[in-house]
Amino acid sequence: MLYKLPISPSWFSSSTRKRLRRRATIPIEVGDATQAEILEHFGLSRALGLVVTIPDPRTSQIIIRQAKRLAPHVPIVARARYHQH
């Protein structure tokens, strides 16, 4: 799916995402980024950057590895995880 959205986390309600879509300014792709085919379909090689906000560190690592393999020139910003002691 291709949405033209301002940056909007997926935890926004469906109605909020729909409202934001109407005021769209930035194209955002939604799909399973662990799959190379999805990243290719969304044009990762032409992207200005990739933002990974998945809370699961293993899934994030898979996405980052796929992205680096497919488009090593694309900058990646990823959510960092920290442990509370």
N, C-alpha and C positions, 0 to 999 in steps of 0.2 A: 504494500500500500504506500502511496505517496501522499503525504499531507503537507500543506503549507501552513506551518504552525510557528508561533513564537515558541521559544523554549518552554516546554510544559511537561513536567514529570508525568509518568504514566499513572501515578496514583491519583491524579485529578479525576473527578467523577466524569462519567460519560457526557453529561450535559455541559460540564465546563469545557471539556475537550471540543465538543461540537461548537460551542460559542467561540472558542479561541480559533477554531478552523475558519470561521467566517471572517476573522480579522487577520488572516494569515499574512505573514511577511517572510518567514524563513522556511524553506522546504525541509521537512523531517521525514526520514524513512522509518517504517515500523516493520519488523520481521525478525526471524530467528538468525541473529548475527553469528551464531556458532557455525552456520552452514556457509561454506565458501561460495556456493551458487547464489545465495541471497546477497552476499556482499558484492559479488560481481554484477548481479542484476541491478543493484542500487547504484552502481557506478563508483565504487570505492576508489578506483584508480584515478578518477577525476575529482574526488572530494577535496575540499580545503582542510578537512580534519574529521576525526572520528571521536565521538564522546561515548565512553562506556560507563554506564551507571548501574550495572547489575550488582546487586548486593552479595552475590555468591562469588568468592574469590576464584574458585576453579573455573566457573563459567567465564568470568572475566579474562582469565588467562587463555582460555581456548579462543575467545574472540580476538584478543590481542595478537596471539600467534598467527591466526588466520589472516588478520589484517596486515601484519608485517610481511607475511609470505606473499600476499597478493599485491600489496601496494606499499613497499618499504619507505617511500617518499612522503606518505601521508602522516601528518602529526596525529598522535593519539593522546587524549586526555582521559584518564581512568580514575574511577572512584578508588580511594585508598581505604584500607581496612586497618583498624587499630584494635588492640585488645585492652580491655579494662581489667585491672588486677584487683 
